[in-house]
């Protein structure tokens, strides 16, 4: 059975982080499982965990009155589920639902943030890994908002 | 239609063809299977025909299915204006006019031998890529990896559902489908097509990428593939402009030094990349 440190080192997001930082992160980590249909978190809940998926798929969704739930992003193996744990006031902005049986690593966000405060090098190393994720999701959202697959008028 | 598939004497004159089958693909998109009195002129995946809705007008529509054993040619049409609506409304037994085929198709012949071929489709862009994928699957053993990434607005907008389900089960093909938005009943991927590219197993330096969809989607996909190591010269885009004569004479579809109807619609990314960000073109 692999240790959390080994599992963290296998994840592309943290693979080149180095053993010292991987060990620090492992001190905040635990294995988690979610069955299909269960929620990792709900909108407005404290964003007290960072979830990194190893297997399965999670949908980020918003509840809309009269329309049910609207899913706008799916997250799969090797990806993080949300980023609200990174920025005050540390509350989830959306619901996250496992669409399949899902396994991952959950990191205590308070623990990670405290270690980043104590060691800015770790904080910078993590920021360099999370910022591209944020930027990629921002670009994706803009693309989706533009509704590029909608009908263009006939010329 | 001229006998033996020879070029018609006047490519500006449509030939009458008959709708034999009509299938609803999505709320606003229809596939028509057409019959011709004589043999169809040979066409290549990626080429298009000019379809004439009698009394309404003409539009350039990509070939979404080359004639098979049943001899029917397929076009997939989204109703977005007067002509496409009139074409999509045609019922089996009704006639329309057809000129073509025109343009340069996808490089899926000898150029694809031994290569890892990636097809990335957005929305209706799956229609022109469908014949390319079918041709590639027919000679699957001569290729390296083969992948299809298909993105669209939502589950109701997915085209060719039966075939898509078969492609997803086909172990010879890496098939990924994603939508921009969905309800909780959708179990698949949600997000833009570029998010799925890192999951593909292929050799970037040996890849051949065929992209078709809205230009924003193609620009971002081409850039993402380039960042993954695919040479710009190995990325092909199917461009769309307002085509009129389809013969390279009227100039309506000019795109920089190219006329899309004659030099395209399939063009190489390294040749068009600087023009893709020029708004005046």
Interface residues (C-beta under 8 A of the other chain):
Chain A: X57 X59 X60 X61 X68 X69 X70 X71 X72 X73 X74 X76 X97 X99 X100 X136 X139 X140 X143 X144 X146 X147 X148 X149 X150 X151 X152 X153 X154 X155
Chain B: X28 X59 X78 X80 X81 X82 X83 X84 X122 X123 X124 X151 X152 X153 X157 X178 X180 X181 X182 X183 X184 X186 X187 X188 X189 X190 X191 X192 X194 X195 X199 X213 X214 X216 X217 X220 X242
